[in-house]
Amino acid sequence: MKDWMRFSVAFWHTFRGTGGDPFGAATKMWPWEDGSNSLAMAKRRMRANFEFLEKLGVDRWCFHDRDIAPNGRTLEESNANLDEIVALAKELQGTKIRPLWGTAQLFLHPRYMHGGATSPQIGVYVYAAAQVKKAIEVTHYLGGENYVFWGGREGYQTLLNTDMERELDHMARFFEAAVAYKKKIGFNGTLLIEPKPQEPTKHQYDWDAATTANFLRKYGLIGEFKLNIECNHATLSGHSCHHELETARINGLLGNIDANTGDPQIGWDTDQFLMDISEATLVMLSVIKNGGLSPGGFNFDAKLRRESTDVEDLFIAHVAGMDTLARGLRNAAKLVEVGNADFDLLEKKAMEWGEPQVPSGKQVSVKLLPKICFIFSRFFDDFKDHVLIFLICAGTRGDDFSICNVDLHLQIRRPNLTFFAANPPRPFGIFSTRILRYYRVRLGFRIWNFAFEGEAI
């Protein structure tokens, strides 16, 4: 199982995450922190990172250049700071631990407000190139297996002041230069692009797996890159994680997974730990079909919730994430082992089960529902001093009307209502909709209980 589960800890979420959000200050102050972003503090964080990896039993980690080392006043000073921290990381990781991937942070500093590879300012473009050059070098030095491009600012807010074709051309030239430099220094790791539809920009050029694959084909880069699929980014683009993984896989581009998830009721990148075993099963099904992810793996691009502030919570979250994916792998393996049923097996089951009993779909009953609603509407419309919202649930599973496939809402005039929802019971002889719980309409001091019976079917 360890060959399939190539887990990695994300340095930025685990050791730079503060719990702060647009509505509140930081909630986390880890024991090793002193509140500064000095080189000395960066070294303490790096030691904490490797202690955490050792205790967790994980031998890979991921990083942004500016997360592990502070910015300097000049590019030369920033590079010197990075070299000092990387030298310590090299010493601490020894021969067992290595980066799953490294990357350059081209989105936080104000110089990148219009993007890096797509910035209209030539000075920003060349600065971004220099920063990526250095990040590839240190990833290679640390024995990294991949290098990731995430274009957080590579996109636009409006097309009214954007030359999209020109920006896409510039981004392609940027990627071509990265490929050339990788080969020049002998870095054999995989270059990965991480799709995301929006946030922080309104539209990012690597919107989803299909868009990114099309970009790579258009510019002749399809053989030079693979994709790093993040599950939360998939949901932001209107897809399931399984859809994005399959799109990448069938195009020969699935290289790595940022193992996280989002909240379907929230429209932004929440970066939660993946705890849904059913989703993990589908994720691992794609991984099995892909023949694994190596030299890629599963990076826990996930952060603790704002309310989780103990160091112990870091361990609990990662262990739960690993266990969920491991359970998903076991489930997916069983699905693959079962395989497709052949005619011999199907014939055996047909003889074993005998003649199938096909229940009524109650299609006529469903078609009667609009008439029923009209009768209810007229019935309750006689009362002039209340509002009633009446819910009918009907379904088709044999003669069982307990599954809600159809929701019909009637709203009659004026306030003053206590409402209790209920499912109708099974019919007996005639189509009957009797309310399991009372829909109570207060008329003065009286409580009225309603029921309806329709025609025989």
Residue pairs with C-beta under 8 A, 6 or more apart in sequence:
1 326
1 329
3 292
3 294
4 284
4 287
4 292
4 329
5 297
5 298
5 322
5 325
5 326
5 329
6 60
6 100
6 293
6 294
6 296
6 297
6 298
7 58
7 60
7 297
7 298
7 299
7 300
7 322
8 58
8 60
8 61
8 62
8 99
8 100
8 101
8 297
8 298
8 299
8 300
9 49
9 52
9 53
9 56
9 58
9 60
9 61
9 62
9 299
9 300
9 318
10 61
10 62
10 299
10 300
10 301
10 302
11 49
11 61
11 62
11 63
11 64
11 67
11 68
12 63
12 64
12 67
13 271
13 300
13 301
13 302
13 303
13 304
14 49
14 52
14 300
14 303
14 314
15 30
15 45
15 48
15 49
15 67
16 45
16 67
17 28
17 303
17 304
18 26
18 27
18 28
19 26
19 27
19 28
19 304
19 305
19 306
19 307
19 308
19 309
20 26
20 27
20 306
21 306
24 306
27 306
27 307
27 309
28 304
28 309
29 35
30 48
30 311
31 311
32 44
32 45
32 47
32 48
33 41
33 44
33 45
34 41
34 44
37 70
38 70
39 69
39 70
39 81
39 84
39 85
42 68
42 69
42 70
42 81
42 85
43 85
43 88
45 68
46 68
46 85
46 88
46 89
46 92
47 88
47 92
49 61
50 89
50 92
50 93
50 97
52 314
53 59
53 61
53 97
55 315
56 315
56 318
56 319
58 318
59 96
59 97
59 98
60 97
60 98
60 99
60 100
60 145
60 297
60 299
61 97
61 99
61 100
62 99
62 100
62 101
62 102
62 103
62 148
62 299
62 301
63 99
63 102
63 103
64 102
64 103
64 104
64 105
65 82
65 102
65 103
65 104
65 105
65 131
65 134
65 135
65 138
66 78
66 104
66 105
66 108
66 109
67 105
68 82
68 85
68 86
68 89
69 78
69 81
69 82
69 84
69 85
69 86
70 78
70 81
71 78
71 81
71 109
72 78
72 79
72 80
72 81
75 127
75 130
75 131
78 131
79 134
82 134
82 138
83 138
86 138
86 141
86 142
89 142
90 141
90 142
93 142
93 143
98 142
98 143
98 144
98 145
99 139
99 142
99 143
99 144
99 145
100 144
100 145
100 146
100 256
100 296
100 297
100 299
101 139
101 144
101 145
101 146
101 147
101 148
101 189
101 192
101 228
101 256
101 299
102 135
102 136
102 138
102 139
102 142
102 144
102 147
102 148
103 135
103 139
103 147
103 148
103 149
103 150
104 128
104 131
104 132
104 134
104 135
106 112
106 115
106 116
106 117
106 128
106 131
106 132
106 151
106 152
106 153
107 116
107 150
107 152
107 153
107 200
111 124
111 127
112 119
112 124
112 128
112 153
113 153
114 120
114 121
114 124
114 153
115 124
115 151
115 153
115 154
115 155
115 167
115 201
116 124
116 125
116 127
116 128
116 131
116 151
116 153
116 154
116 174
117 125
117 128
117 129
117 151
117 154
117 170
117 171
117 174
117 175
118 151
118 153
118 154
118 155
118 167
118 168
118 170
118 171
118 205
119 125
119 128
120 167
125 170
125 174
128 174
129 174
129 177
132 149
132 174
132 178
133 181
135 147
136 147
136 178
136 181
136 182
136 185
136 187
137 185
139 147
139 187
139 189
140 185
140 186
140 187
140 189
144 189
145 189
145 190
145 295
145 296
145 297
146 189
146 190
146 191
146 192
146 228
146 255
146 256
146 295
146 296
147 178
147 182
147 187
147 189
147 190
147 191
147 192
148 192
148 193
148 194
148 228
148 256
149 175
149 178
149 191
149 192
149 193
149 194
150 193
150 194
150 196
150 228
151 171
151 193
151 196
151 204
151 205
151 206
152 196
152 200
152 201
152 204
153 200
153 201
154 167
154 171
154 201
154 204
154 205
154 206
155 198
155 201
155 202
155 203
155 204
155 205
156 162
156 164
156 167
156 201
156 202
156 203
157 201
157 202
158 202
167 205
168 205
168 215
171 205
172 215
172 218
172 219
172 221
175 191
175 219
175 221
175 224
175 225
176 219
176 221
178 191
179 191
179 221
179 224
182 189
182 191
189 295
190 225
190 226
190 255
190 256
190 295
190 296
191 224
191 225
191 226
192 225
192 226
192 227
192 228
192 255
192 256
192 296
193 206
193 212
193 216
193 225
193 226
193 227
193 228
194 206
194 227
194 228
194 229
194 230
194 233
194 258
195 206
195 207
195 208
195 209
195 211
195 212
195 227
195 229
195 230
195 233
195 237
195 244
196 204
196 206
196 207
196 230
196 233
196 236
196 237
196 269
197 203
197 204
197 207
197 208
197 233
197 236
197 237
197 238
198 204
198 236
199 236
199 268
199 269
205 211
205 215
206 212
206 215
207 237
208 233
208 234
208 237
208 239
208 244
208 247
209 227
209 229
209 244
209 247
209 248
209 251
209 253
210 247
212 227
212 253
213 222
213 227
213 247
213 248
213 251
213 253
215 221
216 222
216 224
216 225
216 253
222 253
225 253
226 248
226 253
226 254
226 255
226 256
226 296
227 248
227 253
227 254
227 255
227 256
228 255
228 256
228 257
228 258
228 296
228 299
229 241
229 244
229 245
229 248
229 254
229 256
229 257
229 258
230 257
230 258
230 260
230 301
231 241
231 244
231 257
231 258
231 259
231 260
231 261
231 262
231 274
231 279
231 283
232 258
232 260
232 261
232 262
232 269
232 270
232 271
232 272
233 244
233 258
233 269
234 240
234 241
234 243
234 244
235 241
235 261
235 262
235 264
236 262
236 267
236 268
236 269
237 244
239 247
240 282
241 261
241 279
241 282
241 283
242 279
242 282
242 283
242 285
242 286
245 254
245 257
245 283
245 286
245 287
245 290
246 286
248 254
248 255
249 286
249 289
249 290
254 286
254 287
254 290
254 293
254 296
255 293
255 296
256 293
256 296
256 297
256 298
256 299
257 283
257 287
257 293
257 296
257 297
257 298
257 299
258 299
258 301
259 274
259 283
259 298
259 299
259 300
259 301
259 302
259 321
259 325
260 271
260 272
260 273
260 274
260 300
260 301
260 302
261 272
261 273
261 274
261 275
261 276
261 279
261 302
262 268
262 269
262 270
262 271
262 272
263 270
263 272
271 301
271 302
271 303
272 302
272 303
272 305
273 300
273 302
273 317
273 318
273 320
273 321
273 324
274 280
274 283
274 302
274 321
274 324
274 325
275 320
275 321
275 324
276 324
277 324
277 327
277 328
277 331
279 328
280 324
280 325
280 327
280 328
280 329
280 331
281 327
281 328
281 331
281 332
281 335
282 328
282 332
283 325
283 328
284 325
284 328
284 329
284 331
284 332
284 333
285 332
285 335
285 336
287 293
287 329
287 332
288 329
288 332
288 333
288 336
298 325
300 318
300 321
302 317
302 321
304 313
304 314
304 317
308 317
341 349
359 397
359 398
359 399
360 398
360 399
361 396
362 394
362 396
362 399
362 401
363 396
364 457
365 394
365 396
365 401
365 427
365 431
365 457
366 394
366 396
366 405
366 406
368 431
368 454
368 455
369 392
369 394
369 406
369 408
370 408
371 454
372 392
372 433
372 452
372 454
373 392
373 408
373 410
375 452
376 390
376 392
376 410
376 452
377 410
377 412
379 450
380 388
380 390
380 410
380 412
380 441
381 412
383 412
383 441
383 443
384 413
384 414
385 414
385 416
385 443
386 412
386 413
386 414
386 415
386 416
386 417
386 441
386 442
386 443
387 411
387 412
387 413
387 414
387 415
387 416
387 417
388 410
388 411
388 412
388 417
388 419
388 439
388 441
389 409
389 410
389 411
389 417
389 419
390 409
390 410
390 439
391 407
391 408
391 409
391 421
391 422
392 406
392 407
392 408
392 424
392 433
393 401
393 403
393 404
393 405
393 406
393 407
393 423
393 424
394 401
394 404
394 405
394 406
394 424
395 401
395 402
395 403
395 404
395 405
395 406
396 403
396 405
397 403
399 426
399 427
400 426
401 423
401 424
401 425
401 426
401 427
402 423
402 424
402 425
402 426
404 423
416 442
417 441
417 442
418 440
418 441
418 442
419 439
419 440
420 437
420 438
420 439
420 440
421 437
422 435
422 436
422 437
422 439
423 436
424 432
424 433
424 434
424 435
424 436
425 432
425 434
425 436
429 456
430 453
430 454
430 455
430 456
430 457
431 453
431 454
431 455
431 456
431 457
432 453
432 454
433 451
433 452
433 453
433 454
434 451
434 452
434 453
435 449
435 450
435 451
438 447
438 449
438 450
439 449
439 450
440 447
440 448
440 449
441 447
441 448
441 450
